Amino acid sequence: MNTLTVLNVIFITDELFELQVERGDVQFEPGACVALFNNGDESRPYSIAAGSEEDILRFLIRRVPNGLVSDWLAQRKPGDLVQASAPFGWFRPGRSVNGERSIFIATGTGIAPFLSYLRSYPLQIPELCLYGVRRLEEGFNLKELQNLYNFRLALSQEEVSSHFHGRVTGLLELIPLATDIHYYLCGLDTMIDETSKWLEDHGVAYTQIHREIFFYEDATL
Ligand SMILES: Cc1cc2nc3c(=O)[nH]c(=O)nc-3n(C[C@H](O)[C@H](O)[C@H](O)COP(=O)(O)OP(=O)(O)OC[C@H]3O[C@@H](n4cnc5c(N)ncnc54)[C@H](O)[C@@H]3O)c2cc1C
């Protein structure tokens, strides 16, 4: 267990915030999660959004109304302490053993492991990055994404001329299909299930599809 000092809580929207904590001696690879605790015994997994060489840890967190952990984290102030587990998990976006190409597809805070990858390996550009959020303000400030030439943003609840209007699964036809591409999906379960099915229906092997579910849509209804 690590005790990490809060450096900053930066709100991107009313619901979405970046939690910055001191790194201590935490070592991780992009895609790793840690369990963050509230002031009781409750913990939830959160994906590290920082680059592996950064001095601090960053988390991109959606504040769930009355959520036991996310709501508590949203109220932290600089200098507060947060208990965290050691990093864990098997989701490793972009990890290429034989030079395979990568495609990233995310919804909401599911972009966190991909941000970690892009911040860790800025020269290793994914073949395509599709990102679904509700409104532009949620996806606009992420400069690592804006700088990608092959980045497409889907806005489900707002119409903005330069971006796709609808769920990110409306962009699936853009995805190139090849046996040397690995497909990394992260975020909402319905997006991940729909995208996995589409890929498999188009002949992509199950072993090329990597999934990390953060939220279940039924829980949000
Ligand atoms: C591997 C993994 C990595 C994750 N990484 C991240 C991350 O980087 N960032 C992040 O924000 N989250 C992440 N999550 C989700 C996170 O672990 C929590 O589930 C989330 O923060 C809600 O926890 P809570 O204690 O605040 O809410 P809870 O107390 O667990 O839930 C409170 C209530 O809200 C409902 N609810 C749950 N989810 C939602 C929702 N999305 N919208 C509305 N209501 C909801 C629940 O059904 C419940 O009734 C990750 C999950 C997993 C499995």
The ligand as a Gaussian input file, in Angstrom:
#p B3LYP/6-31G(d) Opt

LIG

0 1
 C      -10.118000      -1.605000     -14.442000
 C      -10.913000      -0.354000     -14.139000
 C      -10.322000       0.896000     -14.304000
 C      -11.053000       2.060000     -14.068000
 N      -10.474000       3.272000     -14.286000
 C      -11.207000       4.403000     -14.121000
 C      -10.655000       5.689000     -14.422000
 O       -9.490000       5.823000     -14.840000
 N      -11.446000       6.769000     -14.238000
 C      -12.745000       6.661000     -13.761000
 O      -13.414000       7.691000     -13.609000
 N      -13.273000       5.452000     -13.476000
 C      -12.545000       4.344000     -13.619000
 N      -13.095000       3.127000     -13.307000
 C      -14.414000       3.103000     -12.632000
 C      -14.171000       3.237000     -11.101000
 O      -13.454000       2.115000     -10.617000
 C      -15.484000       3.321000     -10.262000
 O      -16.335000       2.277000     -10.631000
 C      -16.205000       4.650000     -10.430000
 O      -15.356000       5.733000     -10.073000
 C      -17.467000       4.689000      -9.531000
 O      -17.046000       4.413000      -8.196000
 P      -17.710000       5.195000      -6.966000
 O      -17.225000       4.533000      -5.713000
 O      -17.503000       6.655000      -7.071000
 O      -19.260000       4.935000      -7.179000
 P      -20.115000       3.764000      -6.485000
 O      -20.282000       4.091000      -5.043000
 O      -19.498000       2.449000      -6.827000
 O      -21.462000       3.910000      -7.287000
 C      -22.481000       4.792000      -6.825000
 C      -23.710000       4.618000      -7.676000
 O      -23.479000       5.154000      -8.980000
 C      -23.818000       4.198000      -9.983000
 N      -22.832000       4.354000     -11.061000
 C      -21.717000       3.596000     -11.272000
 N      -21.054000       4.056000     -12.351000
 C      -21.757000       5.120000     -12.799000
 C      -21.590000       6.030000     -13.871000
 N      -20.577000       5.904000     -14.733000
 N      -22.487000       7.031000     -14.025000
 C      -23.521000       7.165000     -13.181000
 N      -23.758000       6.318000     -12.144000
 C      -22.883000       5.309000     -11.974000
 C      -23.719000       2.842000      -9.302000
 O      -24.609000       1.922000      -9.901000
 C      -24.131000       3.151000      -7.876000
 O      -25.522000       3.108000      -7.749000
 C      -12.389000       1.962000     -13.578000
 C      -12.966000       0.688000     -13.404000
 C      -12.252000      -0.443000     -13.680000
 C      -12.910000      -1.791000     -13.514000

